Structure formats: C-alpha cells, structure tokens
C-alpha cells in the first residue's frame, strides 16, 4: 500500500511553475507548495503473498488497485 502525492498532479504543477518563469518571474520568488492531491494505491498481489487481506471498503476508496 502506498499513500502519497499524485504524480500527475505534481507534473501539472511543474507546468504552472515553468509558465510563470517563462513569463518573467524569478524562480527564487516562487513559493514552495505542498501537494494538493494524494493518491492511495493498493497492491493486492503483494498483500496476498504476505498473507494479508485488504478490507473491501479500503479497496473501494483506493485510487488504484494493482491485481
């Protein structure tokens, strides 16, 4: 299981920063931002290999389930 920042959202934010730099802002003046979106990924194959069972409610809320 992994719970962390969304990779696609991070790349989108990189694009926003690049656009601001190309418009003339200095990189040192740009704020550091925390991720706004997080993703939960569950790997069922690994869980089964370890003898773990994942509740159906957690699987329903996961952003990605690897089987």
mmCIF file of the N, C-alpha and C atoms, coordinates in Angstrom:
data_MODEL
# 
_entry.id   MODEL 
# 
loop_
_atom_site.group_PDB 
_atom_site.id 
_atom_site.type_symbol 
_atom_site.label_atom_id 
_atom_site.label_alt_id 
_atom_site.label_comp_id 
_atom_site.label_asym_id 
_atom_site.label_entity_id 
_atom_site.label_seq_id 
_atom_site.pdbx_PDB_ins_code 
_atom_site.Cartn_x 
_atom_site.Cartn_y 
_atom_site.Cartn_z 
_atom_site.occupancy 
_atom_site.B_iso_or_equiv 
_atom_site.pdbx_formal_charge 
_atom_site.auth_seq_id 
_atom_site.auth_comp_id 
_atom_site.auth_asym_id 
_atom_site.auth_atom_id 
_atom_site.pdbx_PDB_model_num 
ATOM 1   N N  . UNK A 1 1  ? 0.831   -1.156  0.000   1.00 0.00 ? 1  UNK A N  1 
ATOM 2   C CA . UNK A 1 1  ? 0.000   0.000   0.000   1.00 0.00 ? 1  UNK A CA 1 
ATOM 3   C C  . UNK A 1 1  ? 0.881   1.227   0.000   1.00 0.00 ? 1  UNK A C  1 
ATOM 4   N N  . UNK A 1 2  ? 0.433   2.250   -0.698  1.00 0.00 ? 2  UNK A N  1 
ATOM 5   C CA . UNK A 1 2  ? 1.169   3.500   -0.762  1.00 0.00 ? 2  UNK A CA 1 
ATOM 6   C C  . UNK A 1 2  ? 0.173   4.652   -0.725  1.00 0.00 ? 2  UNK A C  1 
ATOM 7   N N  . UNK A 1 3  ? 0.488   5.637   0.080   1.00 0.00 ? 3  UNK A N  1 
ATOM 8   C CA . UNK A 1 3  ? -0.332  6.837   0.141   1.00 0.00 ? 3  UNK A CA 1 
ATOM 9   C C  . UNK A 1 3  ? 0.614   8.013   -0.009  1.00 0.00 ? 3  UNK A C  1 
ATOM 10  N N  . UNK A 1 4  ? 0.507   8.725   -1.111  1.00 0.00 ? 4  UNK A N  1 
ATOM 11  C CA . UNK A 1 4  ? 1.423   9.834   -1.355  1.00 0.00 ? 4  UNK A CA 1 
ATOM 12  C C  . UNK A 1 4  ? 0.867   10.801  -2.366  1.00 0.00 ? 4  UNK A C  1 
ATOM 13  N N  . UNK A 1 5  ? 1.677   11.748  -2.726  1.00 0.00 ? 5  UNK A N  1 
ATOM 14  C CA . UNK A 1 5  ? 1.226   12.777  -3.663  1.00 0.00 ? 5  UNK A CA 1 
ATOM 15  C C  . UNK A 1 5  ? 0.989   12.177  -5.042  1.00 0.00 ? 5  UNK A C  1 
ATOM 16  N N  . UNK A 1 6  ? 0.048   12.742  -5.742  1.00 0.00 ? 6  UNK A N  1 
ATOM 17  C CA . UNK A 1 6  ? -0.313  12.292  -7.078  1.00 0.00 ? 6  UNK A CA 1 
ATOM 18  C C  . UNK A 1 6  ? 0.753   12.747  -8.068  1.00 0.00 ? 6  UNK A C  1 
ATOM 19  N N  . UNK A 1 7  ? 1.324   11.802  -8.812  1.00 0.00 ? 7  UNK A N  1 
ATOM 20  C CA . UNK A 1 7  ? 2.369   12.126  -9.780  1.00 0.00 ? 7  UNK A CA 1 
ATOM 21  C C  . UNK A 1 7  ? 1.834   13.028  -10.882 1.00 0.00 ? 7  UNK A C  1 
ATOM 22  N N  . UNK A 1 8  ? 0.650   12.739  -11.387 1.00 0.00 ? 8  UNK A N  1 
ATOM 23  C CA . UNK A 1 8  ? 0.089   13.561  -12.466 1.00 0.00 ? 8  UNK A CA 1 
ATOM 24  C C  . UNK A 1 8  ? -0.169  14.989  -11.986 1.00 0.00 ? 8  UNK A C  1 
ATOM 25  N N  . UNK A 1 9  ? -0.600  15.147  -10.756 1.00 0.00 ? 9  UNK A N  1 
ATOM 26  C CA . UNK A 1 9  ? -0.826  16.485  -10.203 1.00 0.00 ? 9  UNK A CA 1 
ATOM 27  C C  . UNK A 1 9  ? 0.500   17.234  -10.033 1.00 0.00 ? 9  UNK A C  1 
ATOM 28  N N  . UNK A 1 10 ? 1.544   16.510  -9.644  1.00 0.00 ? 10 UNK A N  1 
ATOM 29  C CA . UNK A 1 10 ? 2.864   17.135  -9.485  1.00 0.00 ? 10 UNK A CA 1 
ATOM 30  C C  . UNK A 1 10 ? 3.383   17.641  -10.829 1.00 0.00 ? 10 UNK A C  1 
ATOM 31  N N  . UNK A 1 11 ? 3.226   16.863  -11.889 1.00 0.00 ? 11 UNK A N  1 
ATOM 32  C CA . UNK A 1 11 ? 3.665   17.305  -13.218 1.00 0.00 ? 11 UNK A CA 1 
ATOM 33  C C  . UNK A 1 11 ? 2.852   18.505  -13.699 1.00 0.00 ? 11 UNK A C  1 
ATOM 34  N N  . UNK A 1 12 ? 1.576   18.542  -13.367 1.00 0.00 ? 12 UNK A N  1 
ATOM 35  C CA . UNK A 1 12 ? 0.753   19.693  -13.745 1.00 0.00 ? 12 UNK A CA 1 
ATOM 36  C C  . UNK A 1 12 ? 1.289   20.948  -13.062 1.00 0.00 ? 12 UNK A C  1 
ATOM 37  N N  . UNK A 1 13 ? 1.646   20.805  -11.779 1.00 0.00 ? 13 UNK A N  1 
ATOM 38  C CA . UNK A 1 13 ? 2.160   21.947  -11.029 1.00 0.00 ? 13 UNK A CA 1 
ATOM 39  C C  . UNK A 1 13 ? 3.510   22.403  -11.583 1.00 0.00 ? 13 UNK A C  1 
ATOM 40  N N  . UNK A 1 14 ? 4.328   21.462  -12.053 1.00 0.00 ? 14 UNK A N  1 
ATOM 41  C CA . UNK A 1 14 ? 5.601   21.817  -12.686 1.00 0.00 ? 14 UNK A CA 1 
ATOM 42  C C  . UNK A 1 14 ? 5.333   22.693  -13.906 1.00 0.00 ? 14 UNK A C  1 
ATOM 43  N N  . UNK A 1 15 ? 4.330   22.328  -14.691 1.00 0.00 ? 15 UNK A N  1 
ATOM 44  C CA . UNK A 1 15 ? 3.968   23.124  -15.867 1.00 0.00 ? 15 UNK A CA 1 
ATOM 45  C C  . UNK A 1 15 ? 3.560   24.536  -15.499 1.00 0.00 ? 15 UNK A C  1 
ATOM 46  N N  . UNK A 1 16 ? 2.817   24.681  -14.404 1.00 0.00 ? 16 UNK A N  1 
ATOM 47  C CA . UNK A 1 16 ? 2.393   26.008  -13.941 1.00 0.00 ? 16 UNK A CA 1 
ATOM 48  C C  . UNK A 1 16 ? 3.621   26.840  -13.560 1.00 0.00 ? 16 UNK A C  1 
ATOM 49  N N  . UNK A 1 17 ? 4.570   26.221  -12.850 1.00 0.00 ? 17 UNK A N  1 
ATOM 50  C CA . UNK A 1 17 ? 5.781   26.934  -12.439 1.00 0.00 ? 17 UNK A CA 1 
ATOM 51  C C  . UNK A 1 17 ? 6.618   27.343  -13.649 1.00 0.00 ? 17 UNK A C  1 
ATOM 52  N N  . UNK A 1 18 ? 6.760   26.452  -14.629 1.00 0.00 ? 18 UNK A N  1 
ATOM 53  C CA . UNK A 1 18 ? 7.528   26.774  -15.828 1.00 0.00 ? 18 UNK A CA 1 
ATOM 54  C C  . UNK A 1 18 ? 6.891   27.942  -16.557 1.00 0.00 ? 18 UNK A C  1 
ATOM 55  N N  . UNK A 1 19 ? 5.574   27.948  -16.656 1.00 0.00 ? 19 UNK A N  1 
ATOM 56  C CA . UNK A 1 19 ? 4.883   29.058  -17.316 1.00 0.00 ? 19 UNK A CA 1 
ATOM 57  C C  . UNK A 1 19 ? 5.154   30.368  -16.587 1.00 0.00 ? 19 UNK A C  1 
ATOM 58  N N  . UNK A 1 20 ? 5.145   30.341  -15.274 1.00 0.00 ? 20 UNK A N  1 
ATOM 59  C CA . UNK A 1 20 ? 5.406   31.570  -14.505 1.00 0.00 ? 20 UNK A CA 1 
ATOM 60  C C  . UNK A 1 20 ? 6.832   32.060  -14.722 1.00 0.00 ? 20 UNK A C  1 
ATOM 61  N N  . UNK A 1 21 ? 7.786   31.133  -14.801 1.00 0.00 ? 21 UNK A N  1 
ATOM 62  C CA . UNK A 1 21 ? 9.182   31.509  -15.043 1.00 0.00 ? 21 UNK A CA 1 
ATOM 63  C C  . UNK A 1 21 ? 9.337   32.088  -16.445 1.00 0.00 ? 21 UNK A C  1 
ATOM 64  N N  . UNK A 1 22 ? 8.703   31.476  -17.430 1.00 0.00 ? 22 UNK A N  1 
ATOM 65  C CA . UNK A 1 22 ? 8.788   31.971  -18.802 1.00 0.00 ? 22 UNK A CA 1 
ATOM 66  C C  . UNK A 1 22 ? 8.135   33.345  -18.959 1.00 0.00 ? 22 UNK A C  1 
ATOM 67  N N  . UNK A 1 23 ? 7.196   33.660  -18.079 1.00 0.00 ? 23 UNK A N  1 
ATOM 68  C CA . UNK A 1 23 ? 6.555   34.980  -18.115 1.00 0.00 ? 23 UNK A CA 1 
ATOM 69  C C  . UNK A 1 23 ? 7.379   36.032  -17.382 1.00 0.00 ? 23 UNK A C  1 
ATOM 70  N N  . UNK A 1 24 ? 8.528   35.629  -16.791 1.00 0.00 ? 24 UNK A N  1 
ATOM 71  C CA . UNK A 1 24 ? 9.422   36.599  -16.201 1.00 0.00 ? 24 UNK A CA 1 
ATOM 72  C C  . UNK A 1 24 ? 9.611   36.551  -14.697 1.00 0.00 ? 24 UNK A C  1 
ATOM 73  N N  . UNK A 1 25 ? 8.893   35.690  -14.001 1.00 0.00 ? 25 UNK A N  1 
ATOM 74  C CA . UNK A 1 25 ? 9.086   35.617  -12.550 1.00 0.00 ? 25 UNK A CA 1 
ATOM 75  C C  . UNK A 1 25 ? 10.414  34.946  -12.238 1.00 0.00 ? 25 UNK A C  1 
ATOM 76  N N  . UNK A 1 26 ? 11.047  35.379  -11.176 1.00 0.00 ? 26 UNK A N  1 
ATOM 77  C CA . UNK A 1 26 ? 12.304  34.771  -10.753 1.00 0.00 ? 26 UNK A CA 1 
ATOM 78  C C  . UNK A 1 26 ? 11.990  33.483  -9.983  1.00 0.00 ? 26 UNK A C  1 
ATOM 79  N N  . UNK A 1 27 ? 12.702  32.400  -10.292 1.00 0.00 ? 27 UNK A N  1 
ATOM 80  C CA . UNK A 1 27 ? 12.440  31.125  -9.611  1.00 0.00 ? 27 UNK A CA 1 
ATOM 81  C C  . UNK A 1 27 ? 12.563  31.226  -8.087  1.00 0.00 ? 27 UNK A C  1 
ATOM 82  N N  . UNK A 1 28 ? 13.462  32.061  -7.592  1.00 0.00 ? 28 UNK A N  1 
ATOM 83  C CA . UNK A 1 28 ? 13.635  32.216  -6.154  1.00 0.00 ? 28 UNK A CA 1 
ATOM 84  C C  . UNK A 1 28 ? 12.448  32.875  -5.476  1.00 0.00 ? 28 UNK A C  1 
ATOM 85  N N  . UNK A 1 29 ? 11.599  33.551  -6.240  1.00 0.00 ? 29 UNK A N  1 
ATOM 86  C CA . UNK A 1 29 ? 10.422  34.213  -5.677  1.00 0.00 ? 29 UNK A CA 1 
ATOM 87  C C  . UNK A 1 29 ? 9.178   33.331  -5.682  1.00 0.00 ? 29 UNK A C  1 
ATOM 88  N N  . UNK A 1 30 ? 9.259   32.161  -6.306  1.00 0.00 ? 30 UNK A N  1 
ATOM 89  C CA . UNK A 1 30 ? 8.100   31.268  -6.355  1.00 0.00 ? 30 UNK A CA 1 
ATOM 90  C C  . UNK A 1 30 ? 7.961   30.534  -5.029  1.00 0.00 ? 30 UNK A C  1 
ATOM 91  N N  . UNK A 1 31 ? 6.754   30.386  -4.529  1.00 0.00 ? 31 UNK A N  1 
ATOM 92  C CA . UNK A 1 31 ? 6.559   29.713  -3.241  1.00 0.00 ? 31 UNK A CA 1 
ATOM 93  C C  . UNK A 1 31 ? 6.726   28.200  -3.347  1.00 0.00 ? 31 UNK A C  1 
ATOM 94  N N  . UNK A 1 32 ? 7.121   27.597  -2.262  1.00 0.00 ? 32 UNK A N  1 
ATOM 95  C CA . UNK A 1 32 ? 7.156   26.137  -2.170  1.00 0.00 ? 32 UNK A CA 1 
ATOM 96  C C  . UNK A 1 32 ? 5.752   25.700  -1.777  1.00 0.00 ? 32 UNK A C  1 
ATOM 97  N N  . UNK A 1 33 ? 5.220   24.747  -2.513  1.00 0.00 ? 33 UNK A N  1 
ATOM 98  C CA . UNK A 1 33 ? 3.849   24.326  -2.260  1.00 0.00 ? 33 UNK A CA 1 
ATOM 99  C C  . UNK A 1 33 ? 3.793   22.856  -1.873  1.00 0.00 ? 33 UNK A C  1 
ATOM 100 N N  . UNK A 1 34 ? 2.906   22.543  -0.979  1.00 0.00 ? 34 UNK A N  1 
ATOM 101 C CA . UNK A 1 34 ? 2.646   21.153  -0.604  1.00 0.00 ? 34 UNK A CA 1 
ATOM 102 C C  . UNK A 1 34 ? 1.680   20.553  -1.622  1.00 0.00 ? 34 UNK A C  1 
ATOM 103 N N  . UNK A 1 35 ? 1.720   19.251  -1.820  1.00 0.00 ? 35 UNK A N  1 
ATOM 104 C CA . UNK A 1 35 ? 0.782   18.616  -2.750  1.00 0.00 ? 35 UNK A CA 1 
ATOM 105 C C  . UNK A 1 35 ? -0.661  18.882  -2.330  1.00 0.00 ? 35 UNK A C  1 
ATOM 106 N N  . UNK A 1 36 ? -1.505  19.082  -3.319  1.00 0.00 ? 36 UNK A N  1 
ATOM 107 C CA . UNK A 1 36 ? -2.921  19.334  -3.052  1.00 0.00 ? 36 UNK A CA 1 
ATOM 108 C C  . UNK A 1 36 ? -3.743  18.058  -3.176  1.00 0.00 ? 36 UNK A C  1 
ATOM 109 N N  . UNK A 1 37 ? -3.203  17.065  -3.887  1.00 0.00 ? 37 UNK A N  1 
ATOM 110 C CA . UNK A 1 37 ? -3.939  15.828  -4.112  1.00 0.00 ? 37 UNK A CA 1 
ATOM 111 C C  . UNK A 1 37 ? -3.041  14.644  -3.760  1.00 0.00 ? 37 UNK A C  1 
ATOM 112 N N  . UNK A 1 38 ? -3.608  13.705  -3.047  1.00 0.00 ? 38 UNK A N  1 
ATOM 113 C CA . UNK A 1 38 ? -2.891  12.491  -2.651  1.00 0.00 ? 38 UNK A CA 1 
ATOM 114 C C  . UNK A 1 38 ? -3.586  11.282  -3.256  1.00 0.00 ? 38 UNK A C  1 
ATOM 115 N N  . UNK A 1 39 ? -2.820  10.218  -3.471  1.00 0.00 ? 39 UNK A N  1 
ATOM 116 C CA . UNK A 1 39 ? -3.368  9.008   -4.082  1.00 0.00 ? 39 UNK A CA 1 
ATOM 117 C C  . UNK A 1 39 ? -3.068  7.797   -3.207  1.00 0.00 ? 39 UNK A C  1 
ATOM 118 N N  . UNK A 1 40 ? -4.047  6.910   -3.098  1.00 0.00 ? 40 UNK A N  1 
ATOM 119 C CA . UNK A 1 40 ? -3.887  5.653   -2.364  1.00 0.00 ? 40 UNK A CA 1 
ATOM 120 C C  . UNK A 1 40 ? -3.812  4.523   -3.388  1.00 0.00 ? 40 UNK A C  1 
ATOM 121 N N  . UNK A 1 41 ? -2.709  3.778   -3.344  1.00 0.00 ? 41 UNK A N  1 
ATOM 122 C CA . UNK A 1 41 ? -2.513  2.643   -4.241  1.00 0.00 ? 41 UNK A CA 1 
ATOM 123 C C  . UNK A 1 41 ? -2.386  1.379   -3.404  1.00 0.00 ? 41 UNK A C  1 
ATOM 124 N N  . UNK A 1 42 ? -3.108  0.337   -3.789  1.00 0.00 ? 42 UNK A N  1 
ATOM 125 C CA . UNK A 1 42 ? -3.075  -0.937  -3.079  1.00 0.00 ? 42 UNK A CA 1 
ATOM 126 C C  . UNK A 1 42 ? -2.616  -2.023  -4.048  1.00 0.00 ? 42 UNK A C  1 
ATOM 127 N N  . UNK A 1 43 ? -1.589  -2.797  -3.644  1.00 0.00 ? 43 UNK A N  1 
ATOM 128 C CA . UNK A 1 43 ? -1.085  -3.893  -4.451  1.00 0.00 ? 43 UNK A CA 1 
ATOM 129 C C  . UNK A 1 43 ? -1.606  -5.201  -3.847  1.00 0.00 ? 43 UNK A C  1 
ATOM 130 N N  . UNK A 1 44 ? -2.637  -5.766  -4.462  1.00 0.00 ? 44 UNK A N  1 
ATOM 131 C CA . UNK A 1 44 ? -3.273  -6.981  -3.943  1.00 0.00 ? 44 UNK A CA 1 
ATOM 132 C C  . UNK A 1 44 ? -2.373  -8.203  -4.081  1.00 0.00 ? 44 UNK A C  1 
ATOM 133 N N  . UNK A 1 45 ? -1.583  -8.264  -5.143  1.00 0.00 ? 45 UNK A N  1 
ATOM 134 C CA . UNK A 1 45 ? -0.705  -9.412  -5.352  1.00 0.00 ? 45 UNK A CA 1 
ATOM 135 C C  . UNK A 1 45 ? 0.305   -9.524  -4.209  1.00 0.00 ? 45 UNK A C  1 
ATOM 136 N N  . UNK A 1 46 ? 0.905   -8.408  -3.830  1.00 0.00 ? 46 UNK A N  1 
ATOM 137 C CA . UNK A 1 46 ? 1.870   -8.408  -2.729  1.00 0.00 ? 46 UNK A CA 1 
ATOM 138 C C  . UNK A 1 46 ? 1.173   -8.701  -1.405  1.00 0.00 ? 46 UNK A C  1 
ATOM 139 N N  . UNK A 1 47 ? -0.008  -8.121  -1.203  1.00 0.00 ? 47 UNK A N  1 
ATOM 140 C CA . UNK A 1 47 ? -0.746  -8.366  0.036   1.00 0.00 ? 47 UNK A CA 1 
ATOM 141 C C  . UNK A 1 47 ? -1.071  -9.851  0.185   1.00 0.00 ? 47 UNK A C  1 
ATOM 142 N N  . UNK A 1 48 ? -1.522  -10.483 -0.887  1.00 0.00 ? 48 UNK A N  1 
ATOM 143 C CA . UNK A 1 48 ? -1.827  -11.916 -0.835  1.00 0.00 ? 48 UNK A CA 1 
ATOM 144 C C  . UNK A 1 48 ? -0.564  -12.724 -0.584  1.00 0.00 ? 48 UNK A C  1 
ATOM 145 N N  . UNK A 1 49 ? 0.550   -12.320 -1.180  1.00 0.00 ? 49 UNK A N  1 
ATOM 146 C CA . UNK A 1 49 ? 1.817   -13.008 -0.968  1.00 0.00 ? 49 UNK A CA 1 
ATOM 147 C C  . UNK A 1 49 ? 2.282   -12.941 0.479   1.00 0.00 ? 49 UNK A C  1 
ATOM 148 N N  . UNK A 1 50 ? 1.932   -11.853 1.160   1.00 0.00 ? 50 UNK A N  1 
ATOM 149 C CA . UNK A 1 50 ? 2.269   -11.691 2.572   1.00 0.00 ? 50 UNK A CA 1 
ATOM 150 C C  . UNK A 1 50 ? 1.217   -12.274 3.505   1.00 0.00 ? 50 UNK A C  1 
ATOM 151 N N  . UNK A 1 51 ? 0.138   -12.764 2.938   1.00 0.00 ? 51 UNK A N  1 
ATOM 152 C CA . UNK A 1 51 ? -0.932  -13.344 3.740   1.00 0.00 ? 51 UNK A CA 1 
ATOM 153 C C  . UNK A 1 51 ? -1.840  -12.308 4.371   1.00 0.00 ? 51 UNK A C  1 
ATOM 154 N N  . UNK A 1 52 ? -1.914  -11.140 3.774   1.00 0.00 ? 52 UNK A N  1 
ATOM 155 C CA . UNK A 1 52 ? -2.767  -10.067 4.298   1.00 0.00 ? 52 UNK A CA 1 
ATOM 156 C C  . UNK A 1 52 ? -4.057  -9.982  3.507   1.00 0.00 ? 52 UNK A C  1 
ATOM 157 N N  . UNK A 1 53 ? -5.119  -9.596  4.178   1.00 0.00 ? 53 UNK A N  1 
ATOM 158 C CA . UNK A 1 53 ? -6.376  -9.342  3.476   1.00 0.00 ? 53 UNK A CA 1 
ATOM 159 C C  . UNK A 1 53 ? -6.704  -7.859  3.622   1.00 0.00 ? 53 UNK A C  1 
ATOM 160 N N  . UNK A 1 54 ? -7.103  -7.269  2.527   1.00 0.00 ? 54 UNK A N  1 
ATOM 161 C CA . UNK A 1 54 ? -7.430  -5.844  2.498   1.00 0.00 ? 54 UNK A CA 1 
ATOM 162 C C  . UNK A 1 54 ? -8.947  -5.714  2.530   1.00 0.00 ? 54 UNK A C  1 
ATOM 163 N N  . UNK A 1 55 ? -9.488  -4.921  3.454   1.00 0.00 ? 55 UNK A N  1 
ATOM 164 C CA . UNK A 1 55 ? -10.945 -4.750  3.522   1.00 0.00 ? 55 UNK A CA 1 
ATOM 165 C C  . UNK A 1 55 ? -11.516 -4.152  2.234   1.00 0.00 ? 55 UNK A C  1 
ATOM 166 N N  . UNK A 1 56 ? -12.702 -4.598  1.884   1.00 0.00 ? 56 UNK A N  1 
ATOM 167 C CA . UNK A 1 56 ? -13.368 -4.117  0.670   1.00 0.00 ? 56 UNK A CA 1 
ATOM 168 C C  . UNK A 1 56 ? -13.586 -2.614  0.705   1.00 0.00 ? 56 UNK A C  1 
ATOM 169 N N  . UNK A 1 57 ? -13.840 -2.057  1.897   1.00 0.00 ? 57 UNK A N  1 
ATOM 170 C CA . UNK A 1 57 ? -14.056 -0.608  1.997   1.00 0.00 ? 57 UNK A CA 1 
ATOM 171 C C  . UNK A 1 57 ? -12.795 0.164   1.624   1.00 0.00 ? 57 UNK A C  1 
ATOM 172 N N  . UNK A 1 58 ? -11.610 -0.387  1.938   1.00 0.00 ? 58 UNK A N  1 
ATOM 173 C CA . UNK A 1 58 ? -10.365 0.281   1.576   1.00 0.00 ? 58 UNK A CA 1 
ATOM 174 C C  . UNK A 1 58 ? -10.123 0.177   0.076   1.00 0.00 ? 58 UNK A C  1 
ATOM 175 N N  . UNK A 1 59 ? -10.443 -0.974  -0.488  1.00 0.00 ? 59 UNK A N  1 
ATOM 176 C CA . UNK A 1 59 ? -10.291 -1.144  -1.939  1.00 0.00 ? 59 UNK A CA 1 
ATOM 177 C C  . UNK A 1 59 ? -11.226 -0.205  -2.696  1.00 0.00 ? 59 UNK A C  1 
ATOM 178 N N  . UNK A 1 60 ? -12.398 0.042   -2.147  1.00 0.00 ? 60 UNK A N  1 
ATOM 179 C CA . UNK A 1 60 ? -13.357 0.934   -2.808  1.00 0.00 ? 60 UNK A CA 1 
ATOM 180 C C  . UNK A 1 60 ? -12.886 2.382   -2.803  1.00 0.00 ? 60 UNK A C  1 
ATOM 181 N N  . UNK A 1 61 ? -12.123 2.769   -1.790  1.00 0.00 ? 61 UNK A N  1 
ATOM 182 C CA . UNK A 1 61 ? -11.664 4.153   -1.714  1.00 0.00 ? 61 UNK A CA 1 
ATOM 183 C C  . UNK A 1 61 ? -10.291 4.360   -2.364  1.00 0.00 ? 61 UNK A C  1 
ATOM 184 N N  . UNK A 1 62 ? -9.614  3.277   -2.748  1.00 0.00 ? 62 UNK A N  1 
ATOM 185 C CA . UNK A 1 62 ? -8.288  3.391   -3.355  1.00 0.00 ? 62 UNK A CA 1 
ATOM 186 C C  . UNK A 1 62 ? -8.388  4.031   -4.731  1.00 0.00 ? 62 UNK A C  1 
ATOM 187 N N  . UNK A 1 63 ? -7.388  4.840   -5.070  1.00 0.00 ? 63 UNK A N  1 
ATOM 188 C CA . UNK A 1 63 ? -7.318  5.453   -6.389  1.00 0.00 ? 63 UNK A CA 1 
ATOM 189 C C  . UNK A 1 63 ? -6.853  4.451   -7.434  1.00 0.00 ? 63 UNK A C  1 
ATOM 190 N N  . UNK A 1 64 ? -6.009  3.500   -7.010  1.00 0.00 ? 64 UNK A N  1 
ATOM 191 C CA . UNK A 1 64 ? -5.504  2.475   -7.918  1.00 0.00 ? 64 UNK A CA 1 
ATOM 192 C C  . UNK A 1 64 ? -5.359  1.161   -7.167  1.00 0.00 ? 64 UNK A C  1 
ATOM 193 N N  . UNK A 1 65 ? -5.804  0.072   -7.777  1.00 0.00 ? 65 UNK A N  1 
ATOM 194 C CA . UNK A 1 65 ? -5.663  -1.258  -7.205  1.00 0.00 ? 65 UNK A CA 1 
ATOM 195 C C  . UNK A 1 65 ? -4.885  -2.104  -8.207  1.00 0.00 ? 65 UNK A C  1 
ATOM 196 N N  . UNK A 1 66 ? -3.742  -2.621  -7.781  1.00 0.00 ? 66 UNK A N  1 
ATOM 197 C CA . UNK A 1 66 ? -2.905  -3.465  -8.628  1.00 0.00 ? 66 UNK A CA 1 
ATOM 198 C C  . UNK A 1 66 ? -3.222  -4.918  -8.286  1.00 0.00 ? 66 UNK A C  1 
ATOM 199 N N  . UNK A 1 67 ? -3.636  -5.674  -9.281  1.00 0.00 ? 67 UNK A N  1 
ATOM 200 C CA . UNK A 1 67 ? -4.022  -7.066  -9.037  1.00 0.00 ? 67 UNK A CA 1 
ATOM 201 C C  . UNK A 1 67 ? -2.976  -8.037  -9.510  1.00 0.00 ? 67 UNK A C  1 
# 
